[in-house]
Amino acid sequence: MDCDSMQMAITEEHHSTERKECGRRGRKPGRKTSSEKVDVKAKLERSRQSARECRARKKLRYQYLEELVADREKAVIALRAELERVVHAMR
């Protein structure tokens, strides 16, 4: 096989394997079977449950952080009071 015919064969093979782009991706609308509709309902319910769990985790995290801030604020107040006592003791 000469160089030109090899190049032609490679070019033809390359063109045959390329996808044709029609401008849209994804599924075509309106082509759902009844089992897919059930799957969609199950997927929506799983999504709702996941969202509920996420909100609960978020609430617990905020409560934890608020308690942590309150504890640190108490520690700051105690340290300031101790500093005042030390400063007055040195006078």
Order of alpha helices (4+ residues) and beta strands (2+ residues): alpha-alpha
